[in-house]
Amino acid sequence: MLNKYPMWKNLMVMIIIAVGAFYAIPNLFGEDHAVQIVATRGAEVNVSTQTQVNEVLSATGIAVKRSELENGQLLVRVANAEQQLLAKEAIADSLGDKYIVALNLAPATPLWLESMGGSPMKLGLDLRGGVHFLMEVDMSEAIRKMTEAKISDFRSDLRSEKIRYAGIRNTPKGIEIKFRDADNLAKAEQFLKTRSNDMVFTDTTSGDDYQLLANMSEVYLKQIKEEALQQNITTLRNRVNELGVAEPVVQRQGAERIIVELPGVQDTARAKDILGATASIEFHMVDEKADAAAIASGRIAASSQIYERRQGGQVALQKAVMLTGDHIQGAQPSFDEYSRPQVSINLDAKGGSIFSNVTKDNIGKPMATLFIEYKDNGAKNPDGSVKMDKIEEVISVATIQARLGRNFVITGLDHSEAQNLALLLRAGALIAPVSIVEERTIGPSLGAENIENGVQAMIWGMAVVLVFMLVYYRGFGLIANLALTANLVMVVGVMSMIPGAVLTLPGIAGMVLTVGMAVDGNVLIYERIREELRAGRSVQQAIHEGYGNAFSTIADANITTFMTALILFAVGTGAVKGFAVTLMIGIATSMFTAIVGTRSIVNAIWGGKRVKKLSI
Amino acid sequence: MFQILSIKGTINFLRHAVPISILSLILVIGSLGSLAVKGINWGLDFTGGTVVEMEFTQAVDLNKLRSVLTSDETDGALVQNFGSSRDVLIRLPVKEGVKSDIQVEHVMEAASAVDPSVIQKRVEFVGPQVGKELAEQGGLAVLVALICILIYVSFRFEWRLAMGSVAALAHDVIVTLGVFSVFQLEFDLTVLAGVLTVVGYSLNDTIVVFDRIRENFLKMRKGTPEDVVNTSITQTMSRTIITTGTTLVVVVALFLKGGTMIHGFATALLMGIFVGTFSSIYVASFLAIKLGINREHMMPVEIEKEGADQDALMP
């Protein structure tokens, strides 16, 4: 019998559409005003925090709609924006500064729906407002640091092997190691080759100049860059958390760029200060032999260097670093007994043991804290990348009174500097400086306006198409319209299901476009059916032929469009990616609804019966 | 049965092919000329720079605003209305040694001098390096898309038809870019997305016609390739008109209602739909005929199944 779908096929169509529709439902509920509580280092959000928050809120007279503890963070929903502000203040006061209390909008999906994995579509920044940063990691700095580490490794390795060398220095060509004779060179080359297989050694001896050139291997360079990027992403993530933003995004893009998105943030200046600043500290011993006169004339030992002091004046420090900021585990701003601002620092175990060793030997001697910061000075390198100034300043010089352990304080800063330094140290140092190469800020009102515009376009476009199809194809038009509606619902459902999919303004445009293009499948089929009818075929035959012949055309046409969407997805950024995603989903769902979906209805109504005339 | 087109017999589309192809050629050459002479008005995404969008409480005099934007940092600023007379968009070029924050600060200061309760709606800054890379990637994307399509269509149909479809696509891309060049419309990332969508859409049309051509070559035992193509285009005509119509309706809705941020995208699509529909008929099919497409090319290749010449193992 022609045009009869087996039961399983009809069931499959119904189930697929029902699943799509089910996951589209969360989008109907809108969002709740909420307060999000996250712990910073050392603290924890747990059941007792939840109880405390609930008590504070009931004491303030704010009704809690729902309170959820998940993944170490607490989300408290309240009735409206006014209560949300009150709640945030009350909670922040009660919990203290070990917690970040941020305003948030949480999907108001009912619990039963959420437990089945239902959640609304995520909105892109262009629809909800916020800032988008694209940051570039200065890889040359990461490589420079590694080169320096290698040089000191070579020195200590050769010394411990008792191989005499004349000098090691960094040149544009690579690390140059000089020797007095060929014998030492040969020994060194053999030893170093087995020691560090991530370096490539070449003998560049010419005449009496016995020298070895060491370069990083391609693999090693790649690894350094990869590690620098990964570490910077981790650090930026920590810093973003310190900003107290709900649902931030920190993502890599390509080999040396990082995307940071902060929804709802309007204070971009502070965000940039925290994200872009690359501050770290180092501890050095003061070179006591260099007096004021020696510093003024610049005649100091080669192992020392002159630095500016923040309070004014200059001081000579030994070049050897006692301890770098990498070992810092925690940093809190506080005040000393004279209520001067200070930063209390605690070190990790390794840092603690290094520090206690060096301070033990140097009791009574002055130690300096060197503050290092990279700042974007607005100028560009010839290749277009941002030039960074390295700013080094001595922020404090203090006499070591006793052997220092894992906890100590730094003084000599003003209040806001102490706070920022603590924040930056806590969030970890960036291994290589980053600069902002792209920044987009969308105001919240513009976001709302964009949604409104997109929805308007969708309603108008869809209305005209639906009316036309109904008038032109009558019965079959109605079926196509059902398919079109189901298609739209499924696009929304699939967008909501895919965790990474984000709806953007071009994404809405993609949906609107899908509405216009999705009817193509049905138009092709219907026109074919009409043609077959005109050619004198029976009704059943015409339906069968219509669907059959149009199928390969629809498949070919859609596969090619899908390919271009895929390419768009690969090259596009942000909003355009959103467009590509909706277009791809739209193509897949529209093929399904136009071919299989309408067929099952057509079969159910007209299939397998004696029909004289079709409503087409 | 209610129909827009009621076609009796076959329309001889190809009769007009030569003059229309010449027109097409003129359009392409004109577009290329304009691209060479005037170039494209690259938007922020590609050139880099800073854009500030702001909303004033009432209609604002742009000249007055321009006259207060006189500091060194805001030199070269482009001031224009964006959507309504209260919305203003200011574009600032990348300046050596001036940070974009400072530029924005200056702009907002000047704007508040005109209207103290002005709102900053959007700020975008793109570094020059990023823009350059994007332009290269974008061009590459269009190229890769064309090559992928060439391969797919060659594989599914036949190389002559593939050449025809790619020529038609290149035609559409060039003419769409040409229109952007002639009218110096701003070309940003969403426009690029629009152009790529045009590629996909225009191909849609071409494939529908080709599919019918392939079918008719097998069905119509008599008739020249020209007859087959004419018949195929005639048969698919009402579908083409309806689909183009519905797509046009939604794109017009996007253009009118979608807001200023996707205006460029909608414009590219509008252009593309027109030239795409037209090229699928005249450029793609006509070129395939000129390349000598005929019935033999369309005969299905007999695929010999592995082991078909052996006796079945199971009786």
Contacts between the chains, C-beta under 8 A, distances in Angstrom:
chain1	res1	chain2	res2	distance
A	126	B	261	7.3
A	134	B	130	6.6
A	136	B	127	7.9
A	136	B	129	7.9
A	268	B	123	7.6
A	269	B	101	7.2
A	272	B	101	7.6
A	376	B	99	7.0
A	377	B	97	7.8
A	378	B	97	5.0
A	378	B	98	5.8
A	378	B	99	4.4
A	378	B	102	7.8
A	379	B	96	6.8
A	379	B	97	5.3
A	380	B	96	6.8
A	380	B	128	7.5
A	383	B	129	7.2
A	384	B	127	7.1
A	384	B	128	5.1
A	384	B	129	3.6
A	384	B	132	7.0
A	385	B	129	6.0
A	386	B	127	7.1
A	436	B	125	7.7
A	436	B	127	7.9
A	437	B	126	7.6
A	437	B	127	3.7
A	437	B	129	6.4
A	437	B	130	5.1
A	438	B	125	6.5
A	438	B	126	4.9
A	438	B	127	6.0
A	438	B	130	5.3
A	439	B	100	7.1
A	439	B	123	7.2
A	439	B	124	7.0
A	439	B	125	4.3
A	440	B	122	7.7
A	440	B	123	7.3
A	440	B	124	4.5
A	440	B	125	7.5
A	441	B	122	6.4
A	441	B	123	4.2
A	441	B	124	7.2
A	442	B	121	7.7
A	442	B	122	5.3
A	443	B	119	7.0
A	443	B	120	6.6
A	443	B	121	4.4
A	443	B	122	6.1
A	445	B	55	7.9
A	445	B	119	7.2
A	445	B	121	6.6
A	446	B	53	7.4
A	446	B	121	4.5
A	446	B	122	5.6
A	449	B	259	6.7
A	450	B	259	6.0
A	450	B	261	6.3
A	453	B	257	6.1
A	453	B	258	5.3
A	453	B	259	3.4
A	454	B	258	6.3
A	454	B	259	7.4
A	456	B	257	4.2
A	456	B	258	7.7
A	457	B	250	7.6
A	457	B	253	4.6
A	457	B	254	4.7
A	457	B	256	7.6
A	457	B	257	4.1
A	457	B	258	4.3
A	458	B	253	7.7
A	460	B	253	4.1
A	460	B	256	7.7
A	460	B	257	5.7
A	461	B	249	5.9
A	461	B	250	3.4
A	461	B	251	8.0
A	461	B	252	7.9
A	461	B	253	3.7
A	461	B	254	7.0
A	462	B	250	7.6
A	464	B	246	7.9
A	464	B	249	4.7
A	464	B	250	7.8
A	464	B	253	7.4
A	465	B	246	4.9
A	465	B	249	6.1
A	465	B	250	6.7
A	468	B	245	7.5
A	468	B	246	6.6
A	468	B	249	7.7
A	469	B	246	7.9
A	471	B	2	7.4
A	472	B	2	6.4
A	472	B	4	7.8
A	472	B	242	7.3
A	505	B	259	7.6
A	505	B	261	5.8
A	505	B	262	6.0
A	506	B	190	5.6
A	506	B	193	6.1
A	506	B	262	6.4
A	506	B	265	6.5
A	508	B	258	7.9
A	509	B	254	5.7
A	509	B	258	6.4
A	509	B	262	5.3
A	509	B	265	6.0
A	509	B	266	7.5
A	512	B	250	5.2
A	512	B	253	6.8
A	512	B	254	5.5
A	512	B	258	7.5
A	513	B	197	7.0
A	513	B	247	7.4
A	513	B	250	6.3
A	513	B	251	7.2
A	513	B	254	7.6
A	513	B	269	7.4
A	515	B	250	5.6
A	516	B	246	5.0
A	516	B	247	4.0
A	516	B	248	7.6
A	516	B	249	6.5
A	516	B	250	3.4
A	516	B	251	6.8
A	517	B	201	7.0
A	517	B	204	7.4
A	517	B	243	7.5
A	517	B	246	7.9
A	517	B	247	5.6
A	519	B	242	7.8
A	519	B	243	6.9
A	519	B	246	5.1
A	520	B	204	6.8
A	520	B	239	7.9
A	520	B	243	4.5
A	520	B	246	7.8
A	520	B	247	7.9
A	523	B	239	5.3
A	523	B	242	4.9
A	523	B	243	5.4
A	523	B	246	7.8
A	524	B	208	6.8
A	524	B	239	5.6
A	524	B	243	8.0
A	527	B	236	7.7
A	527	B	238	5.7
A	527	B	239	4.5
A	527	B	242	7.6
A	530	B	1	6.5
A	530	B	3	8.0
A	531	B	235	6.7
A	549	B	215	7.3
A	552	B	211	6.5
A	553	B	207	6.8
A	553	B	208	5.5
A	553	B	211	4.2
A	553	B	212	7.7
A	556	B	156	6.0
A	556	B	207	4.8
A	556	B	211	6.4
A	557	B	203	7.2
A	557	B	204	4.4
A	557	B	207	4.5
A	557	B	208	6.1
A	558	B	204	7.9
A	559	B	152	7.0
A	560	B	149	5.7
A	560	B	152	6.1
A	560	B	153	7.5
A	560	B	200	6.5
A	560	B	203	4.7
A	560	B	204	7.2
A	560	B	207	6.4
A	561	B	200	3.7
A	561	B	201	7.0
A	561	B	203	6.9
A	561	B	204	6.0
A	563	B	145	7.0
A	563	B	148	5.2
A	563	B	149	6.8
A	563	B	152	6.8
A	563	B	200	7.7
A	564	B	145	4.9
A	564	B	149	7.7
A	564	B	196	5.3
A	564	B	197	7.2
A	564	B	199	5.1
A	564	B	200	3.9
A	564	B	203	7.7
A	565	B	200	6.7
A	567	B	141	5.3
A	567	B	144	5.6
A	567	B	145	4.8
A	567	B	148	7.1
A	567	B	196	6.9
A	568	B	141	6.9
A	568	B	193	6.0
A	568	B	196	5.0
A	568	B	197	7.8
A	570	B	141	7.4
A	571	B	137	4.8
A	571	B	138	6.6
A	571	B	140	7.2
A	571	B	141	4.2
A	572	B	189	7.4
A	572	B	193	6.7
A	573	B	134	7.6
A	573	B	189	7.3
A	575	B	189	7.4
A	575	B	190	7.1
A	576	B	189	5.5
A	576	B	190	6.8
A	576	B	192	7.4
A	576	B	193	4.7
A	579	B	190	7.8
A	579	B	193	5.3
A	580	B	193	7.6
A	583	B	197	7.3
A	616	B	1	6.9
